């Protein structure tokens, strides 16, 4: 996916922009430390709403821009093949069953 591709649906974009703007305006109207911190988060929400790109969605593989009615589904991640598992699968079933030799006692024979 491109670095700034739109991956947020229209309804989410509107909600993010409105919520972000509200947090920023609240901090501007009556600034306190908590409201300024909330305004920083509001700036991130406003950016998400205006650009339609969410870095977290990008990292997790979500894309709600093309799926207006279906559930958010992450893109399948490719796993590197495990060489031990592949070797085990390639060697099974073995052509000869394992042989078991009965052993009596624990010491060496004299």
Backbone as a printed PyTorch tensor [residue, N CA C, xyz], in Angstrom:
tensor([[[  0.8500,  -1.1740,   0.0000],
         [  0.0000,   0.0000,   0.0000],
         [  0.8940,   1.2350,   0.0000]],

        [[  0.5040,   2.2510,  -0.7340],
         [  1.2940,   3.4790,  -0.8070],
         [  1.3150,   4.1710,   0.5520]],

        [[  2.3170,   4.9980,   0.7360],
         [  2.5210,   5.6250,   2.0380],
         [  1.3350,   6.4920,   2.4630]],

        [[  0.7080,   7.1860,   1.5380],
         [ -0.3980,   8.0740,   1.9010],
         [ -1.6920,   7.6970,   1.2040]],

        [[ -1.8880,   6.4300,   0.9250],
         [ -3.1150,   5.9820,   0.2790],
         [ -4.2840,   6.1180,   1.2400]],

        [[ -5.4460,   6.4120,   0.6910],
         [ -6.6470,   6.5440,   1.5120],
         [ -7.0620,   5.1640,   1.9910]],

        [[ -7.1350,   4.9920,   3.3100],
         [ -7.5310,   3.7110,   3.8830],
         [ -8.5950,   3.8710,   4.9700]],

        [[ -9.2370,   5.0400,   5.0280],
         [-10.2690,   5.3260,   6.0190],
         [-11.5590,   5.6480,   5.2760]],

        [[-12.6620,   5.0310,   5.6820],
         [-13.9560,   5.2570,   5.0520],
         [-14.4850,   6.6620,   5.2860]],

        [[-15.4720,   7.0500,   4.4880],
         [-16.0100,   8.4230,   4.5290],
         [-16.6130,   8.7720,   5.8860]],

        [[-17.3950,   7.8680,   6.4430],
         [-18.0340,   8.1510,   7.7360],
         [-16.9850,   8.3020,   8.8370]],

        [[-15.9710,   7.4540,   8.8120],
         [-14.8800,   7.5750,   9.7910],
         [-14.1170,   8.8750,   9.6090]],

        [[-13.9150,   9.2780,   8.3730],
         [-13.1980,  10.5310,   8.1060],
         [-13.9570,  11.7210,   8.6810]],

        [[-15.2620,  11.7340,   8.4710],
         [-16.0770,  12.8360,   8.9970],
         [-16.0310,  12.8320,  10.5230]],

        [[-16.2030,  11.6700,  11.1330],
         [-16.1610,  11.5790,  12.5950],
         [-14.8150,  11.9940,  13.1610]],

        [[-13.7470,  11.5820,  12.5090],
         [-12.4100,  11.9540,  12.9770],
         [-12.1890,  13.4540,  12.8680]],

        [[-12.5890,  14.0350,  11.7480],
         [-12.3930,  15.4760,  11.5460],
         [-13.2100,  16.2880,  12.5530]],

        [[-14.4540,  15.9060,  12.7630],
         [-15.3110,  16.6410,  13.7090],
         [-14.7980,  16.4750,  15.1400]],

        [[-14.4620,  15.2600,  15.5240],
         [-13.9420,  15.0230,  16.8690],
         [-12.6190,  15.7300,  17.1070]],

        [[-11.7240,  15.6800,  16.1350],
         [-10.4410,  16.3660,  16.2620],
         [-10.5950,  17.8670,  16.3730]],

        [[-11.4730,  18.4270,  15.5410],
         [-11.7140,  19.8760,  15.5920],
         [-12.3150,  20.2800,  16.9380]],

        [[-13.2130,  19.4520,  17.4710],
         [-13.8270,  19.7640,  18.7710],
         [-12.7820,  19.7700,  19.8800]],

        [[-11.8680,  18.8030,  19.8620],
         [-10.8240,  18.7680,  20.8880],
         [ -9.8910,  19.9810,  20.7800]],

        [[ -9.5710,  20.3700,  19.5670],
         [ -8.6910,  21.5350,  19.3760],
         [ -9.3850,  22.8120,  19.8200]],

        [[-10.6450,  22.9980,  19.4130],
         [-11.3780,  24.2100,  19.7860],
         [-11.5920,  24.3090,  21.2900]],

        [[-11.8170,  23.1820,  21.9420],
         [-11.9970,  23.1850,  23.3990],
         [-10.7170,  23.6330,  24.0970]],

        [[ -9.5600,  23.1890,  23.5830],
         [ -8.2840,  23.5880,  24.1780],
         [ -7.9970,  25.0640,  23.9280]],

        [[ -8.4030,  25.5550,  22.7710],
         [ -8.1770,  26.9800,  22.4650],
         [ -9.0760,  27.8560,  23.3320]],

        [[-10.3220,  27.4300,  23.5640],
         [-11.2730,  28.2300,  24.3350],
         [-10.8630,  28.3440,  25.8020]],

        [[-10.4730,  27.2520,  26.4160],
         [-10.0850,  27.2350,  27.8280],
         [ -8.8730,  26.3280,  27.9900]],

        [[ -7.6820,  26.8630,  27.7470],
         [ -6.4970,  25.9930,  27.7810],
         [ -6.1260,  25.5300,  29.1940]],

        [[ -5.9430,  24.2590,  29.3190],
         [ -5.3640,  23.6350,  30.5000],
         [ -4.3700,  22.6020,  29.9770]],

        [[ -3.5680,  22.0510,  30.8510],
         [ -2.5810,  21.0670,  30.4070],
         [ -3.2890,  19.8580,  29.7920]],

        [[ -4.3310,  19.3800,  30.4410],
         [ -5.0540,  18.2110,  29.9320],
         [ -5.6980,  18.4960,  28.5790]],

        [[ -6.2560,  19.6810,  28.4260],
         [ -6.9040,  20.0120,  27.1440],
         [ -5.8890,  20.2180,  26.0280]],

        [[ -4.7120,  20.7190,  26.3680],
         [ -3.6670,  20.8700,  25.3490],
         [ -3.1900,  19.4920,  24.8890]],

        [[ -3.0480,  18.5640,  25.8370],
         [ -2.6740,  17.1950,  25.4740],
         [ -3.7790,  16.5730,  24.6060]],

        [[ -5.0330,  16.7920,  24.9680],
         [ -6.1430,  16.2930,  24.1630],
         [ -6.1540,  16.9430,  22.7810]],

        [[ -5.7530,  18.2080,  22.7020],
         [ -5.7070,  18.8980,  21.4100],
         [ -4.6570,  18.2870,  20.4960]],

        [[ -3.5780,  17.7680,  21.0650],
         [ -2.5630,  17.0930,  20.2480],
         [ -3.1740,  15.8380,  19.6170]],

        [[ -3.9150,  15.0920,  20.4100],
         [ -4.6350,  13.9460,  19.8560],
         [ -5.6890,  14.3820,  18.8510]],

        [[ -6.3270,  15.5170,  19.1190],
         [ -7.3070,  16.0580,  18.1880],
         [ -6.6800,  16.4380,  16.8580]],

        [[ -5.4350,  16.9240,  16.9040],
         [ -4.7380,  17.2620,  15.6620],
         [ -4.4930,  16.0100,  14.8290]],

        [[ -4.1570,  14.9010,  15.4990],
         [ -3.9600,  13.6380,  14.7830],
         [ -5.2820,  13.1610,  14.1730]],

        [[ -6.3790,  13.2980,  14.9170],
         [ -7.6880,  12.9200,  14.3800],
         [ -8.0830,  13.8100,  13.2010]],

        [[ -7.8140,  15.1020,  13.3210],
         [ -8.1360,  16.0320,  12.2410],
         [ -7.3280,  15.6890,  10.9870]],

        [[ -6.0600,  15.3800,  11.1660],
         [ -5.2150,  14.9850,  10.0310],
         [ -5.7500,  13.7110,   9.3970]],

        [[ -6.1600,  12.7560,  10.2170],
         [ -6.7170,  11.4910,   9.7200],
         [ -7.9820,  11.7470,   8.9190]],

        [[ -8.8200,  12.6410,   9.4170],
         [-10.0650,  12.9460,   8.7230],
         [ -9.8590,  13.6890,   7.4130]],

        [[ -8.9100,  14.6130,   7.4070],
         [ -8.6900,  15.4100,   6.1940],
         [ -7.9520,  14.6400,   5.1120]],

        [[ -6.9880,  13.8220,   5.4820],
         [ -6.2140,  13.0940,   4.4760],
         [ -6.8220,  11.7440,   4.1150]],

        [[ -7.5850,  11.1520,   5.0400],
         [ -8.1510,   9.8300,   4.7860],
         [ -7.1540,   8.7100,   4.9800]],

        [[ -6.0120,   9.0270,   5.5530],
         [ -4.9750,   8.0200,   5.7840],
         [ -4.7480,   7.8590,   7.2770]],

        [[ -4.7570,   6.6090,   7.7260],
         [ -4.4810,   6.3010,   9.1300],
         [ -3.2570,   5.3940,   9.1740]],

        [[ -2.1990,   5.8540,   9.8270],
         [ -0.9570,   5.0820,   9.8990],
         [ -1.1610,   3.7700,  10.6420]],

        [[ -1.9920,   3.7790,  11.6800],
         [ -2.2590,   2.5550,  12.4260],
         [ -2.9810,   1.5330,  11.5490]],

        [[ -3.9910,   1.9800,  10.7980],
         [ -4.6750,   1.0860,   9.8640],
         [ -3.6790,   0.5200,   8.8500]],

        [[ -2.7870,   1.3840,   8.3700],
         [ -1.7960,   0.9530,   7.3870],
         [ -0.9040,  -0.1290,   7.9740]],

        [[ -0.4690,   0.0580,   9.2050],
         [  0.4140,  -0.9010,   9.8600],
         [ -0.2880,  -2.2380,  10.1230]],

        [[ -1.5780,  -2.1740,  10.4880],
         [ -2.3350,  -3.3840,  10.7890],
         [ -2.9440,  -4.0350,   9.5500]],

        [[ -2.9250,  -3.3360,   8.4350],
         [ -3.4680,  -3.8960,   7.2080],
         [ -4.9590,  -3.6940,   7.0330]],

        [[ -5.5630,  -2.7660,   7.7560],
         [ -6.9840,  -2.4770,   7.6080],
         [ -7.1880,  -1.4770,   6.4770]],

        [[ -8.3400,  -1.5950,   5.8140],
         [ -8.7140,  -0.6340,   4.7820],
         [-10.2270,  -0.5510,   4.7760]],

        [[-10.7720,   0.5160,   5.3320],
         [-12.2200,   0.6680,   5.3910],
         [-12.7310,   1.5760,   4.2900]],

        [[-11.8610,   2.1150,   3.4600],
         [-12.2840,   3.0160,   2.3970],
         [-13.0520,   2.2800,   1.3090]],

        [[-12.6780,   1.0390,   1.0210],
         [-13.3130,   0.2810,  -0.0540],
         [-14.3910,  -0.6620,   0.4420]],

        [[-14.6130,  -0.7280,   1.7440],
         [-15.5630,  -1.6680,   2.3120],
         [-16.6450,  -0.9330,   3.1000]],

        [[-17.6220,  -0.3390,   2.4210],
         [-18.6120,   0.4380,   3.1570],
         [-19.5490,  -0.4050,   4.0260]],

        [[-19.8110,  -1.6580,   3.6680],
         [-20.7760,  -2.4420,   4.4470],
         [-20.1660,  -3.6590,   5.1070]],

        [[-19.0290,  -4.1280,   4.6350],
         [-18.4580,  -5.3360,   5.2200],
         [-17.5770,  -5.0020,   6.4120]],

        [[-17.3020,  -6.0190,   7.2220],
         [-16.4780,  -5.8310,   8.4200],
         [-15.0290,  -5.5760,   8.0250]],

        [[-14.3160,  -4.9120,   8.9090],
         [-12.8970,  -4.6580,   8.6640],
         [-12.1400,  -5.9700,   8.7490]],

        [[-11.4510,  -6.2890,   7.6970],
         [-10.6720,  -7.5140,   7.6780],
         [ -9.2320,  -7.1740,   7.3770]],

        [[ -8.3170,  -7.6680,   8.1900],
         [ -6.9070,  -7.3990,   7.9110],
         [ -6.4410,  -8.1780,   6.6890]],

        [[ -5.4760,  -7.6020,   6.0050],
         [ -4.8750,  -8.3040,   4.8780],
         [ -4.1230,  -9.5080,   5.4050]],

        [[ -4.1740, -10.6260,   4.7000],
         [ -3.4150, -11.7770,   5.1860],
         [ -1.9190, -11.5060,   5.1100]],

        [[ -1.2260, -11.8510,   6.1620],
         [  0.2240, -11.6590,   6.1910],
         [  0.8940, -12.9070,   5.6500]],

        [[  1.9470, -12.7000,   4.8970],
         [  2.7000, -13.8200,   4.3690],
         [  3.7030, -14.2750,   5.4120]],

        [[  3.7150, -15.5650,   5.6410],
         [  4.6740, -16.1150,   6.5890],
         [  5.7920, -16.7820,   5.8150]],

        [[  6.9830, -16.6320,   6.3460],
         [  8.1090, -17.3230,   5.7370],
         [  7.9850, -18.8020,   6.0300]],

        [[  8.3140, -19.6360,   5.0470],
         [  8.2080, -21.0740,   5.2950],
         [  9.2130, -21.5270,   6.3420]],

        [[  8.7670, -22.4340,   7.1840],
         [  9.6230, -22.9850,   8.2260],
         [ 10.3820, -24.1690,   7.6380]],

        [[ 11.7120, -24.1060,   7.5550],
         [ 12.4560, -25.1920,   6.9100],
         [ 12.3100, -26.5340,   7.6350]],

        [[ 12.1580, -26.5080,   8.9510],
         [ 12.0020, -27.7660,   9.6990],
         [ 10.6460, -28.3920,   9.3790]],

        [[  9.5960, -27.5840,   9.3530],
         [  8.2680, -28.1010,   9.0450],
         [  8.2140, -28.6370,   7.6190]],

        [[  8.8440, -27.9190,   6.6900],
         [  8.8590, -28.3910,   5.3030],
         [  9.5890, -29.7200,   5.1760]],

        [[ 10.7460, -29.8580,   5.8410],
         [ 11.5010, -31.1090,   5.7810],
         [ 10.7020, -32.2490,   6.3940]],

        [[  9.9920, -31.9640,   7.4730],
         [  9.1780, -32.9840,   8.1180],
         [  8.0420, -33.4300,   7.1970]],

        [[  7.3920, -32.4770,   6.5400],
         [  6.3050, -32.8190,   5.6310],
         [  6.8150, -33.5780,   4.4120]],

        [[  7.9990, -33.2190,   3.9250],
         [  8.5610, -33.8980,   2.7610],
         [  8.9590, -35.3380,   3.0760]],

        [[  9.3430, -35.6210,   4.3050],
         [  9.8150, -36.9560,   4.6470],
         [  8.7040, -37.8690,   5.1500]],

        [[  7.4990, -37.3680,   5.2690],
         [  6.4080, -38.1840,   5.7840],
         [  5.5120, -38.6350,   4.6530]],

        [[  5.0100, -39.7930,   4.5530],
         [  5.2900, -40.9250,   5.4200],
         [  6.6100, -41.5710,   5.0460]],

        [[  7.2730, -42.0540,   6.0280],
         [  8.5520, -42.7210,   5.8030],
         [  8.3050, -44.0460,   5.0970]],

        [[  9.2740, -44.4740,   4.2900],
         [  9.0810, -45.7190,   3.5530],
         [  9.1480, -46.9280,   4.4710]],

        [[  9.9340, -46.8590,   5.5090],
         [ 10.0530, -47.9660,   6.4520],
         [  9.6160, -47.5040,   7.8300]],

        [[  8.8270, -48.3130,   8.5110],
         [  8.4530, -47.9230,   9.8730],
         [  9.6680, -48.0290,  10.7910]],

        [[  9.6720, -47.2900,  11.8670],
         [ 10.8150, -47.3660,  12.7820],
         [ 10.8850, -48.7440,  13.4430]],

        [[ 12.0960, -49.2100,  13.6640],
         [ 12.2540, -50.5090,  14.3180],
         [ 12.5150, -50.2860,  15.7980]],

        [[ 11.9040, -51.1070,  16.5990],
         [ 12.0660, -51.0050,  18.0360],
         [ 12.7490, -52.2780,  18.5130]],

        [[ 13.8840, -52.1090,  19.1270],
         [ 14.6230, -53.2490,  19.6450],
         [ 14.4000, -53.3210,  21.1420]],

        [[ 13.8700, -54.4400,  21.6160],
         [ 13.6500, -54.5290,  23.0560],
         [ 14.9940, -54.5920,  23.7810]],

        [[ 15.0950, -53.8730,  24.8450],
         [ 16.3170, -53.8190,  25.6410],
         [ 15.9810, -54.3150,  27.0260]],

        [[ 16.7930, -55.2240,  27.5370],
         [ 16.5790, -55.7470,  28.8770],
         [ 17.6640, -55.1730,  29.7790]],

        [[ 17.2530, -54.5300,  30.8200],
         [ 18.2220, -53.9950,  31.7830],
         [ 18.7960, -52.6670,  31.3370]],

        [[ 19.5910, -52.0940,  32.2400],
         [ 20.1660, -50.7930,  31.9620],
         [ 21.6730, -50.8380,  31.8170]],

        [[ 22.3090, -51.9260,  32.1930],
         [ 23.7720, -51.9970,  32.1340],
         [ 24.2530, -52.7290,  30.9000]],

        [[ 25.5270, -52.6470,  30.6710],
         [ 26.1300, -53.3190,  29.5210],
         [ 26.3080, -54.7950,  29.8180]],

        [[ 26.2290, -55.6610,  28.8190],
         [ 26.3920, -57.0940,  28.9960],
         [ 27.8680, -57.4250,  29.1380]],

        [[ 28.1760, -58.4110,  30.0090],
         [ 29.5830, -58.8000,  30.2020],
         [ 29.8920, -60.0770,  29.5440]]])
